[in-house]
């Protein structure tokens, strides 16, 4: 029986190692990704995770009294305050999605109206309301009830009484809030990777060149591939949606077909985006390298795990050019708030359609440059 020293030869190991190093030295893209991409991602994650809430739209209905609370809310930089004349106006604007919440100030009672679809924003508003009152007025007594507009919970103290009312989205857990956004993330991620690898194989195996000598135009070729891949994307979207609803219990207050339409637009855009990026890869390993470039920034900046309001203001403009930002907003609106197509048409569906059209055009142009 041969000893371990006879079976492992250090010189042969070094030969293999040198070969790997030589290959990497010739692959400048990989060297760049290994060197600079981690720095970029760490900076991105660092700023995104260290940000505080800002840009929270809060309504104020002031019937007099509680000057300390009013002054405190006015001094909070994170709030964009809108002064309203009635509680009904505040409810309407919350239902329309134009306010995250509202505070109704009276002599003996402070009523806080909330949109519960974002627990982080809800917690921020309630914390500042409590901070604006004397410590003894924020002692909870745990009174709760349910009304026709949402779930009521009262925090009673000597003066004044704080009544917290969810106009919509009440009694939501964290999974309920992030579930719709994660649904879009999963569909986008797997559709993008599948399309990029599949298009790469078509090109390396010569299938694209065979189509190029046929009467097919380049847009027809991309559309044909898109239609073929869409069948699998539809199956993936449907199964993922069912898992989110029936396994994790995320509510579906709107029409499931509307949510499915959002996933269809998002998946179609991811398909042609994958076709576009496949032109920059020569191996499947290089396709995988696109994940931190395309996917991770959207995970951090599109409001999947935490609200856009928690992303620093100087980075936030990037969020508004990412498709997952709009799919997350649309899916939350449909599943948690019962919104219809007309309510998510602008800007969510309009952006997703525009994203698809631009990606389709880029994929077609790159196909012309690659093969033509």
RODREN-985823 format. One line per 10 residues: number of its first residue (from 1); their letters; for each residue x negated, y negated, z negated of N, C-alpha, C. Coordinates in steps of 0.001 Angstrom, whole numbers. Atoms other than C-alpha are relative to their C-alpha. Layout:
NUM) A) X Y Z X Y Z X Y Z ~ ... .
END
This chain:
1) XXXXXXXXXX) -855 1203 0 0 0 0 -884 -1243 0 ~ 840 1190 -130 -1438 -3346 1071 296 -976 -1122 ~ -166 990 1060 -2019 -5973 -1585 577 -1285 568 ~ -595 1267 -423 -380 -9389 -1533 -1010 -877 708 ~ 1041 822 -621 -3706 -11009 -648 -243 410 1439 ~ 188 -453 -1375 -3870 -8861 2494 1185 -366 884 ~ -1192 293 -809 -321 -9634 3597 192 -1495 250 ~ -131 1445 -171 -560 -13431 3176 -1372 -584 296 ~ 1270 578 -426 -3318 -15187 5075 159 -1518 44 ~ -122 1454 100 -3858 -18836 4229 -297 -689 1314 .
11) XXXXXXXXXX) 330 634 -1278 -5387 -19611 7625 1187 42 949 ~ -1160 -94 -881 -2333 -18340 9461 1095 -961 -456 ~ -975 964 512 -133 -20441 7168 -343 -1413 462 ~ 430 1323 -440 -2184 -23521 8016 232 -198 1486 ~ -256 94 -1441 -1825 -22761 11729 1464 -389 250 ~ -1420 313 -144 1954 -22799 11402 293 -1427 -467 ~ -224 1344 534 1871 -25958 9269 -487 -1074 959 ~ 529 988 -958 -334 -27807 11783 907 -118 1222 ~ -896 32 -1162 2031 -26838 14577 1251 -829 -300 ~ -1176 771 380 4999 -28263 12699 -323 -1487 -53 .
21) XXXXXXXXXX) 403 1396 95 3101 -31500 11990 -168 -608 1388 ~ 188 514 -1367 2122 -31858 15664 1340 -250 680 ~ -1317 192 -600 5738 -31411 16720 686 -1246 -560 ~ -617 1172 603 6942 -34010 14244 -669 -1290 454 ~ 710 1192 -459 4255 -36466 15345 478 -431 1369 ~ -493 343 -1335 5620 -36277 18880 1455 -473 -25 ~ -1405 387 113 9181 -36834 17667 97 -1283 -836 ~ -1 1274 710 9119 -40524 16783 1346 -308 -650 ~ -1317 240 579 12857 -40585 16164 108 642 -1372 ~ -54 -693 1286 12556 -38012 13401 -869 -696 -1041 .
31) XXXXXXXXXX) 881 710 929 9613 -39864 11848 670 -1276 -501 ~ -685 1225 391 11609 -43083 11870 1138 261 -965 ~ -1109 -332 883 14637 -41435 10304 -492 420 -1384 ~ 534 -460 1279 12560 -39749 7610 -559 -1160 -808 ~ 692 1091 687 10723 -42969 6806 935 -1128 -407 ~ -736 1239 232 13190 -45808 7119 1466 212 -393 ~ -1406 -200 304 16697 -44322 6902 271 174 -1494 ~ -242 -75 1453 16397 -43312 3204 -67 -1360 -690 ~ 98 1341 584 15316 -46876 2393 1284 -776 261 ~ -1232 704 -361 18313 -48295 4254 1185 512 -810 .
41) XXXXXXXXXX) -1132 -573 711 20747 -45889 2609 -51 -313 -1490 ~ 112 313 1421 19401 -46488 -895 379 -1449 -273 ~ -392 1404 153 19746 -50252 -433 1510 -142 142 ~ -1438 62 -244 23256 -49758 941 781 535 -1192 ~ -673 -582 1149 24331 -47457 -1896 -182 -886 -1232 ~ 270 818 1177 22670 -49696 -4480 884 -1221 -68 ~ -838 1194 -2 24514 -52830 -3432 1475 350 -118 ~ -1415 -365 7 27819 -51058 -2848 455 451 -1380 ~ -383 -537 1303 27811 -49310 -6224 -138 -1028 -1117 ~ 203 999 1052 26655 -52359 -8171 960 -1168 97 .
51) XXXXXXXXXX) -909 1120 -193 29364 -54650 -6847 1145 -4 -991 ~ -1166 152 855 32161 -55986 -9043 1192 -354 872 ~ -1219 308 -725 35755 -56469 -8030 43 -1475 384 ~ -187 1380 -444 36394 -59609 -5989 1033 -7 1114 ~ -1002 113 -1055 39057 -60866 -3655 1302 705 -317 ~ -1263 -617 389 41957 -59393 -5651 1104 -1054 94 ~ -1097 945 -194 45171 -61118 -4564 1001 161 -1138 ~ -850 -54 1189 47111 -61926 -7721 976 -1162 11 ~ -1018 1036 87 50388 -63812 -7961 210 -460 -1441 ~ -281 574 1318 51225 -66111 -10885 1390 -638 39 .
61) XXXXXXXXXX) -1309 633 180 54792 -66920 -11906 12 -576 -1411 ~ 211 660 1287 54555 -69469 -14733 1291 -694 -459 ~ -1192 608 591 57653 -70199 -16826 -328 -794 -1256 ~ 412 773 1159 55608 -72006 -19461 -424 883 -1155 ~ 535 -762 1119 53763 -70905 -22573 -1253 751 408 ~ 1202 -807 -214 50614 -68800 -22927 -1055 -746 832 ~ 993 801 -716 48209 -71542 -21852 -1348 703 87 ~ 1293 -691 -8 45199 -69435 -22822 -58 1046 1108 ~ -35 -1027 -1050 46250 -66625 -20494 -71 -637 1380 ~ 8 658 -1305 46955 -68973 -17606 -1382 -564 319 .
71) XXXXXXXXXX) 1332 563 -233 43625 -70742 -18014 -1026 1097 261 ~ 954 -1090 -188 41780 -67447 -18284 128 598 1402 ~ -189 -574 -1335 43305 -65996 -15098 -503 -958 1081 ~ 477 991 -971 42521 -69237 -13272 -1524 -22 71 ~ 1467 56 45 38875 -68998 -14350 -675 1271 532 ~ 590 -1251 -474 38378 -65425 -13103 -299 -117 1486 ~ 396 164 -1403 36410 -65667 -9868 462 1151 883 ~ -375 -1165 -796 37468 -62174 -8788 1425 -88 539 ~ -1389 110 -401 41095 -63283 -8395 192 -1100 1034 ~ -506 1012 -919 42552 -65072 -5398 1459 -237 -387 .
81) XXXXXXXXXX) -1302 230 609 45569 -66637 -7113 981 -643 978 ~ -1092 588 -770 48888 -67425 -5450 1134 -324 -975 ~ -1047 420 934 51396 -69433 -7490 1364 152 679 ~ -1306 -333 -551 54973 -68281 -6962 1094 -576 -882 ~ -1101 600 734 58376 -69578 -8005 885 992 -721 ~ -906 -956 633 60103 -66338 -8979 -630 1385 -11 ~ 478 -1375 94 59512 -62738 -9975 381 799 1239 ~ -426 -718 -1210 61462 -61526 -6939 -951 -261 1163 ~ 993 294 -1040 59004 -63323 -4640 -1254 841 -204 ~ 1176 -807 296 56152 -61521 -6403 223 1458 387 .
91) XXXXXXXXXX) -305 -1385 -362 57869 -58145 -5981 -36 193 1511 ~ -41 -116 -1457 58452 -58789 -2287 -1406 9 604 ~ 1347 78 -545 54833 -59733 -1613 -822 1243 -361 ~ 692 -1240 360 53583 -56665 -3485 456 1141 909 ~ -532 -1037 -886 55870 -54411 -1447 -569 -160 1404 ~ 545 254 -1337 54603 -56062 1744 -1510 215 65 ~ 1436 -237 17 51011 -55384 647 -834 -1266 9 ~ 728 1269 -19 50072 -59073 453 -551 -374 -1361 ~ 515 202 1353 49486 -58997 -3313 -337 1351 -615 ~ 328 -1197 769 47743 -56440 -5483 803 71 -1295 .
101) XXXXXXXXXX) -778 50 1232 49800 -57563 -8470 430 -1424 -277 ~ -460 1331 378 51440 -60489 -10201 202 -30 -1510 ~ -185 200 1434 51634 -61901 -13720 1096 -1044 -178 ~ -1123 899 291 54911 -63447 -14918 -142 -448 -1448 ~ 318 542 1331 54178 -65722 -17894 1218 -687 -588 ~ -1085 629 732 56878 -66587 -20393 -428 -307 -1430 ~ 328 370 1378 57008 -67860 -23957 -238 1230 -866 ~ 54 -1152 901 57610 -64517 -25638 -409 1288 707 ~ 264 -1234 -743 56742 -62038 -22882 -870 -285 1219 ~ 813 45 -1219 54146 -61465 -20182 286 1278 779 .
111) XXXXXXXXXX) -306 -1160 -843 55270 -59184 -17357 -1056 106 1090 ~ 1034 -246 -999 52613 -57646 -15132 561 962 1038 ~ -497 -821 -1108 53824 -56337 -11756 -1198 507 788 ~ 1190 -609 -593 51443 -53939 -10042 336 889 1181 ~ 14 -1013 -1056 50797 -51950 -6898 -971 1078 -474 ~ 819 -1030 627 49531 -48685 -8340 -794 857 948 ~ 722 -850 -948 47983 -47331 -5132 -1504 -82 -166 ~ 1430 94 292 44558 -48497 -6342 -193 -105 -1509 ~ 153 34 1458 43938 -47527 -9986 -1105 -937 -467 ~ 1089 868 423 40669 -49486 -10073 453 -1456 -67 .
121) XXXXXXXXXX) -485 1381 -4 42360 -52760 -9122 1019 -204 -1114 ~ -977 79 1090 45223 -52058 -11520 -684 -169 -1343 ~ 727 86 1271 42761 -51539 -14364 -649 -1363 -176 ~ 632 1316 75 40944 -54769 -13521 1010 -1077 -378 ~ -1021 1008 300 44152 -56827 -13565 442 101 -1454 ~ -468 -162 1373 45337 -55350 -16852 -1076 -410 -1008 ~ 1081 376 910 41915 -55829 -18447 -91 -1516 -141 ~ 100 1451 67 41871 -59526 -17547 1217 -621 -685 ~ -1181 500 719 45438 -60036 -18776 -201 140 -1504 ~ 263 -205 1420 44464 -58532 -22110 -1094 -934 -513 .
131) XXXXXXXXXX) 1076 906 407 41273 -60599 -22188 499 -1434 -159 ~ -516 1361 64 43328 -63751 -21668 890 -264 -1188 ~ -825 155 1188 45388 -63114 -24785 -825 264 -1246 ~ 711 -259 1244 44371 -62957 -28398 -122 1497 -211 ~ 204 -1440 188 42971 -59546 -29413 1186 702 -622 ~ -1078 -689 679 45910 -58800 -31677 1238 155 865 ~ -1182 -117 -842 48400 -59271 -28867 -116 1116 1005 ~ 178 -1041 -1007 46946 -56442 -26762 -2 1387 -611 ~ -70 -1321 628 47491 -53614 -29270 1150 777 612 ~ -1010 -770 -694 49385 -50868 -27487 901 731 -991 .
141) XXXXXXXXXX) -951 -719 818 52509 -49332 -28966 583 1187 753 ~ -380 -1183 -759 53241 -46913 -26131 1477 153 234 ~ -1402 -103 -366 56757 -47666 -24951 73 146 1510 ~ -34 -217 -1449 57622 -46344 -21487 1412 329 442 ~ -1278 -347 -597 60616 -46036 -19228 -104 -81 1490 ~ 42 -15 -1457 61445 -45642 -15563 1197 -765 523 ~ -1059 765 -621 63433 -48112 -13525 123 363 1456 ~ -229 -372 -1387 64668 -48057 -9950 -1106 -468 920 ~ 1101 449 -836 61577 -49839 -8652 -1303 666 -357 ~ 1271 -600 366 58928 -47932 -10466 -15 398 -1448 .
151) XXXXXXXXXX) 164 -456 1367 57570 -46802 -13768 -361 -1177 -882 ~ 234 1079 939 57652 -49162 -16697 -792 532 -1185 ~ 650 -311 1262 55291 -49127 -19621 -229 -1305 -728 ~ 104 1229 761 55305 -51723 -22355 -1118 109 -1012 ~ 1027 93 1024 52408 -52804 -24542 470 -1067 -977 ~ -646 916 922 53986 -54365 -27571 -968 -490 -1071 ~ 774 601 1084 52394 -56700 -30058 839 -1117 -578 ~ -747 1050 679 53401 -59570 -32250 455 -1051 1001 ~ -326 1022 -986 53234 -62327 -29658 -1111 -85 1028 ~ -1283 -384 -573 53721 -62018 -26792 35 1505 300 .
161) XXXXXXXXXX) -101 -1377 -447 54957 -58671 -25531 -509 97 1441 ~ 521 -214 -1359 53127 -57357 -22454 753 1173 609 ~ -757 -1039 -692 55333 -55398 -20068 -668 265 1346 ~ 697 -393 -1233 53541 -53520 -17293 974 787 874 ~ -959 -652 -894 55696 -52545 -14325 -633 261 1359 ~ 506 -369 -1322 54647 -50670 -11200 1126 -173 1010 ~ -1006 230 -1031 56606 -52012 -8255 22 1176 973 ~ 87 -1207 -819 55375 -49074 -6181 -1313 689 -332 ~ 1221 -753 241 52752 -46362 -6356 -221 312 -1459 ~ 160 -231 1421 53436 -45613 -10015 -412 1447 -280 .
171) XXXXXXXXXX) 363 -1323 500 52083 -42649 -11950 -938 735 962 ~ 949 -623 -927 49271 -42020 -9445 -1284 355 -723 ~ 1299 -398 502 46160 -40084 -10366 -1071 -399 1006 ~ 1092 404 -877 42727 -40730 -8883 29 774 1318 ~ -47 -792 -1223 43102 -37852 -6408 1088 -483 939 ~ -1055 550 -843 46362 -39367 -5195 -486 -1219 769 ~ 496 1222 -629 44523 -42601 -4434 -1049 281 1066 ~ 1099 -257 -946 41441 -41163 -2723 339 1094 993 ~ -322 -1122 -870 43116 -38108 -1165 274 -381 1444 ~ -249 385 -1386 44516 -39870 1940 -1257 -465 730 .
181) XXXXXXXXXX) 1226 486 -629 41173 -41575 2611 -971 1143 269 ~ 876 -1162 -205 39217 -38330 2131 505 849 1162 ~ -584 -712 -1137 41613 -36700 4588 -532 -554 1321 ~ 545 610 -1209 40550 -39180 7254 -1485 233 146 ~ 1441 -225 -37 36882 -38766 6316 -329 1402 502 ~ 261 -1381 -409 37006 -34975 6731 269 182 1484 ~ -340 -124 -1422 38725 -35191 10115 -1048 -702 861 ~ 987 751 -777 36308 -37854 11373 -1342 721 22 ~ 1316 -625 114 33194 -36033 10122 -109 1244 877 ~ 116 -1268 -723 33884 -32596 11550 293 -166 1489 .
191) XXXXXXXXXX) -277 235 -1411 35351 -33900 14803 -1208 -620 696 ~ 1186 651 -572 32334 -36134 15410 -1132 999 211 ~ 1107 -952 -101 29787 -33381 14695 286 1066 1045 ~ -359 -1033 -970 31666 -30755 16710 -110 -516 1429 ~ 50 568 -1350 32003 -33035 19732 -1436 -275 433 ~ 1380 323 -359 28375 -34194 19630 -786 1264 361 ~ 724 -1245 -279 26996 -30636 19460 533 665 1267 ~ -584 -642 -1178 29426 -29344 22096 -410 -702 1282 ~ 430 738 -1187 28599 -32111 24574 -1485 222 268 ~ 1419 -273 -176 24901 -31531 23960 -203 1354 666 .
201) XXXXXXXXXX) 116 -1323 -600 25304 -27850 24806 439 -9 1454 ~ -453 95 -1384 27265 -28695 27934 -1079 -594 890 ~ 1036 638 -796 24436 -30904 29098 -1230 892 141 ~ 1204 -826 -41 21565 -28561 28189 221 1288 800 ~ -293 -1217 -763 23320 -25572 29792 301 -277 1461 ~ -208 351 -1403 23853 -27488 33041 1447 -117 428 ~ -1413 62 -380 27660 -27552 32908 382 -1381 519 ~ -328 1349 -457 27816 -31329 33282 -485 -240 1426 ~ 518 173 -1342 25627 -31226 36371 883 684 1035 ~ -901 -699 -919 27980 -28690 37945 1253 -811 258 .
211) XXXXXXXXXX) -1177 842 -194 30937 -30981 37351 -320 -1235 832 ~ 362 1221 -713 29010 -33914 38809 45 174 1509 ~ -60 -233 -1449 28913 -32288 42253 1416 310 465 ~ -1401 -233 -339 32687 -31745 42131 678 -1340 282 ~ -703 1275 -284 35310 -34344 43202 388 -769 -1255 ~ -388 677 1237 35869 -35236 39523 -766 -1309 -182 ~ 671 1240 385 35148 -38825 38531 -498 142 -1436 ~ 541 -75 1362 33227 -39499 35348 1065 -226 -1062 ~ -1087 113 990 36272 -40825 33441 859 1258 -77 ~ -782 -1235 11 38160 -37679 34504 -733 1104 -748 .
221) XXXXXXXXXX) 770 -1010 717 35336 -35520 33189 85 -206 -1505 ~ -61 284 1436 35261 -37253 29798 1407 256 -532 ~ -1375 -215 429 39080 -37189 29608 319 1491 -81 ~ -231 -1437 32 39113 -33465 30439 -621 657 -1219 ~ 645 -522 1208 36599 -32660 27738 760 -443 -1248 ~ -745 520 1149 38534 -34881 25345 1279 794 -222 ~ -1239 -753 123 41791 -33048 26066 -267 1401 -540 ~ 324 -1341 464 40150 -29664 25570 -369 32 -1471 ~ 411 52 1402 38506 -30600 22284 1145 -444 -910 ~ -1089 521 822 41683 -32339 21106 875 1115 -555 .
231) XXXXXXXXXX) -814 -1109 495 43484 -29020 20782 -544 514 -1328 ~ 605 -436 1258 41010 -27967 18104 85 -1106 -1059 ~ -110 1111 941 41090 -31439 16539 1402 -75 -595 ~ -1372 -10 497 44882 -31211 16266 189 1078 -1066 ~ -110 -1089 966 44647 -27863 14506 -715 -362 -1306 ~ 761 397 1184 41990 -29215 12148 742 -1065 -796 ~ -723 1073 685 44020 -32340 11345 1224 543 -726 ~ -1208 -544 601 47179 -30347 10676 -315 819 -1248 ~ 343 -840 1159 45529 -27829 8347 -529 -845 -1157 ~ 541 862 1046 43639 -30548 6458 1102 -791 -680 .
241) XXXXXXXXXX) -1127 743 565 46828 -32574 5986 824 883 -924 ~ -775 -921 832 48668 -29538 4635 -723 321 -1308 ~ 773 -285 1215 45849 -28779 2179 94 -1162 -977 ~ -52 1176 869 45853 -32343 829 1357 -119 -683 ~ -1349 165 550 49633 -32300 327 362 1136 -949 ~ -529 -1140 749 50318 -28779 -929 -990 595 -997 ~ 980 -540 932 47058 -27803 -2628 -345 -1025 -1074 ~ 404 1035 950 46050 -31102 -4231 1160 -873 -471 ~ -1179 688 497 49559 -32469 -4616 58 -1480 283 ~ -75 1417 -357 48974 -35846 -2969 1391 -276 587 .
251) XXXXXXXXXX) -1378 237 -469 52440 -37365 -2397 55 -401 1468 ~ -265 421 -1376 53858 -37829 1096 1327 -752 -11 ~ -1200 816 93 56322 -40692 694 479 -503 1354 ~ -377 418 -1334 56317 -41559 4395 245 1189 904 ~ -231 -1041 -996 56882 -39605 7572 -1317 732 280 ~ 1243 -726 -288 54283 -36814 7976 -487 -178 1439 ~ 399 195 -1392 54316 -37372 11730 -749 -1323 181 ~ 728 1276 -57 53191 -40965 11170 -1425 178 -487 ~ 1350 -287 489 50245 -39771 9076 -780 817 1017 ~ 664 -827 -1008 49483 -37183 11743 -418 -842 1202 .
261) XXXXXXXXXX) 360 889 -1108 49509 -39919 14410 -1265 -786 -322 ~ 1218 704 406 46889 -41858 12421 -1213 921 159 ~ 1103 -957 -131 44707 -38736 12254 -310 282 1467 ~ 210 -236 -1434 45203 -38202 15996 -818 -1109 629 ~ 762 1130 -530 43969 -41684 16855 -1443 17 -525 ~ 1334 -38 592 41047 -41353 14444 -824 1133 592 ~ 724 -1143 -556 40093 -37888 15701 -375 -205 1451 ~ 316 258 -1413 40273 -38970 19344 -1189 -943 119 ~ 1146 902 -6 37920 -41847 18628 -1278 693 -415 ~ 1184 -742 444 35545 -39529 16760 -507 937 1089 .
271) XXXXXXXXXX) 405 -892 -1085 35537 -37125 19719 -846 -721 1045 ~ 751 702 -1039 34435 -39677 22284 -1240 -669 -579 ~ 1212 534 632 32026 -41251 19785 -1071 1086 -86 ~ 945 -1110 9 30414 -37834 19380 -572 254 1378 ~ 490 -159 -1372 30187 -37533 23168 -1020 -1082 331 ~ 939 1094 -249 28466 -40922 23283 -1346 257 -676 ~ 1244 -201 732 25892 -40091 20601 -754 1247 465 ~ 689 -1199 -486 25141 -36704 22158 -1023 -328 1079 ~ 954 403 -1029 23328 -38586 24919 -1360 -373 -579 ~ 1251 402 628 20655 -39626 22418 -699 1168 -691 .
281) XXXXXXXXXX) 585 -1170 650 19882 -36089 21243 -409 1037 1046 ~ 455 -1086 -854 17930 -33289 22856 158 1364 -660 ~ -193 -1241 747 18460 -30676 20138 1130 -193 -1005 ~ -1053 69 1007 21177 -29831 17635 -528 -590 -1301 ~ 593 602 1190 18778 -30834 14865 74 -1516 67 ~ -89 1448 -150 18719 -34351 16263 1445 -487 -136 ~ -1405 366 198 22534 -34378 16315 310 -129 -1490 ~ -222 41 1443 22562 -33606 12581 -599 -1270 -598 ~ 621 1216 508 20277 -36608 12081 903 -1222 127 ~ -930 1121 -132 23131 -38857 13183 953 -115 -1189 .
291) XXXXXXXXXX) -946 22 1121 25117 -37940 10058 -278 -1170 -940 ~ 227 1156 892 23374 -40444 7738 155 -1348 699 ~ -144 1255 -729 23530 -43075 10484 1458 -380 222 ~ -1385 270 -398 27204 -42734 11405 982 232 -1144 ~ -985 -418 986 28953 -41020 8501 -198 -692 -1351 ~ 216 489 1364 27322 -42148 5245 345 -1476 -190 ~ -421 1389 201 27713 -45919 5781 1514 -157 -118 ~ -1455 95 84 31431 -45343 6304 511 546 -1334 ~ -380 -514 1311 31644 -43251 3137 -151 -1089 -1058 ~ 294 1021 1011 30143 -46170 1199 842 -1256 195 .
301) XXXXXXXXXX) -528 1339 -271 31741 -49165 2908 1443 -48 476 ~ -1338 31 -595 35175 -48103 4171 1121 126 -1020 ~ -1043 -72 1010 37016 -47929 854 538 1385 -244 ~ -456 -1365 227 37229 -44142 679 71 299 -1487 ~ 87 -374 1408 36126 -43757 -2947 317 -1158 -932 ~ -287 1165 839 36513 -47299 -4275 509 -1113 906 ~ -627 1030 -838 38412 -50386 -3069 -1025 -881 699 ~ 859 950 -707 36939 -52781 -548 -314 -1203 -877 ~ 209 1150 870 37329 -55433 -3221 -1199 173 -923 ~ 1167 -238 851 34474 -53790 -5163 -1308 -65 774 .
311) XXXXXXXXXX) 1198 104 -829 32042 -54076 -2240 -452 -1461 33 ~ 475 1393 -8 29817 -57199 -2403 431 -751 1242 ~ -581 802 -1085 31139 -60023 -253 -920 -99 1211 ~ 900 178 -1150 27997 -60309 1905 -125 1280 819 ~ 15 -1257 -756 28266 -56627 2933 1379 303 574 ~ -1373 -372 -341 32048 -56484 3231 360 -209 1471 ~ -348 112 -1424 32213 -57815 6842 -295 1262 806 ~ 288 -1250 -703 30609 -54526 7943 1167 970 -138 ~ -1124 -914 235 33571 -52687 6421 1100 -187 1036 ~ -1115 283 -898 35933 -54381 8843 -278 365 1453 .
321) XXXXXXXXXX) 255 -525 -1349 34259 -52859 11921 -134 1520 -25 ~ 103 -1451 141 34382 -49263 10637 1379 641 123 ~ -1330 -602 -205 37227 -46992 11791 594 609 -1261 ~ -545 -614 1215 37533 -45218 8426 650 -1026 -922 ~ -654 1046 795 38430 -48541 6796 1474 -74 353 ~ -1375 164 -461 41582 -48717 8889 801 1290 -124 ~ -722 -1263 204 42466 -45026 8774 320 201 -1475 ~ -252 -127 1434 42111 -45073 4974 1170 -874 -424 ~ -1084 918 345 44381 -48105 4688 1332 514 535 ~ -1244 -485 -604 46954 -46612 7070 521 1254 -694 .
331) XXXXXXXXXX) -431 -1248 630 47023 -43164 5452 505 -250 -1418 ~ -499 337 1342 47369 -44650 1949 1373 -664 93 ~ -1282 691 -143 50195 -46879 3174 1120 985 321 ~ -1025 -966 -393 52071 -43964 4755 283 989 -1125 ~ -184 -1082 965 51478 -41322 2093 406 -495 -1383 ~ -269 484 1352 51615 -43416 -1070 1111 -1035 -66 ~ -969 1096 36 53874 -46328 -86 1189 212 931 ~ -1115 -282 -890 56131 -44756 2534 97 -927 1192 ~ -14 936 -1133 55125 -47183 5290 290 733 1311 ~ -256 -523 -1334 56295 -46648 8859 -1013 -522 991 .
341) XXXXXXXXXX) 959 398 -1036 54480 -47159 12139 -46 -1516 151 ~ -25 1457 -178 55610 -50777 12407 -792 -720 -1085 ~ 699 651 1110 54047 -51566 9024 -1508 200 58 ~ 1446 -241 -111 50630 -50098 9885 -516 -286 1398 ~ 410 244 -1383 50568 -51159 13529 -1144 -994 80 ~ 1022 1047 34 48525 -54300 12836 -485 -140 -1437 ~ 1032 -212 -1024 45685 -54130 12195 -420 1453 164 ~ 573 -1341 92 45237 -50411 11461 63 767 1319 ~ -116 -789 -1224 46617 -48630 14537 -598 -729 1198 ~ 598 777 -1092 45574 -51455 16859 -1509 176 15 .
351) XXXXXXXXXX) 1452 -183 56 41985 -51145 15642 -387 1410 421 ~ 354 -1382 -337 41957 -47331 15921 138 255 1499 ~ -136 -131 -1454 43258 -47524 19495 -1148 -721 703 ~ 1128 722 -579 40642 -50169 20310 -1307 742 -179 ~ 1186 -813 264 37964 -48000 18706 -107 1152 996 ~ -13 -1093 -981 38997 -45101 20956 -358 -503 1394 ~ 234 522 -1347 39012 -47231 24116 -1467 -384 192 ~ 1408 415 -110 35563 -48718 23438 -917 1214 1 ~ 840 -1201 46 34061 -45333 22525 117 793 1297 ~ -198 -706 -1276 35592 -43769 25655 -803 -667 1111 .
361) XXXXXXXXXX) 758 727 -1025 34066 -46500 27820 -1501 224 -152 ~ 1424 -224 237 30642 -46083 26203 -416 1413 392 ~ 318 -1381 -355 30740 -42301 26603 -42 175 1510 ~ -19 -93 -1467 31627 -42682 30290 -1222 -667 613 ~ 1160 711 -518 28866 -45234 30934 -1289 801 -264 ~ 1191 -776 326 26251 -43080 29169 -63 1270 837 ~ -10 -1173 -868 27342 -40062 31203 -501 -369 1384 ~ 472 464 -1310 26711 -42060 34358 -1499 -218 -17 ~ 1430 267 101 23268 -43118 33147 -807 1300 -150 ~ 717 -1233 280 22336 -39602 32037 -117 889 1223 .
371) XX) -46 -987 -1060 23392 -37595 35076 -79 -622 1383 ~ -90 596 -1296 23990 -40010 37893 -1316 -581 487 .
END
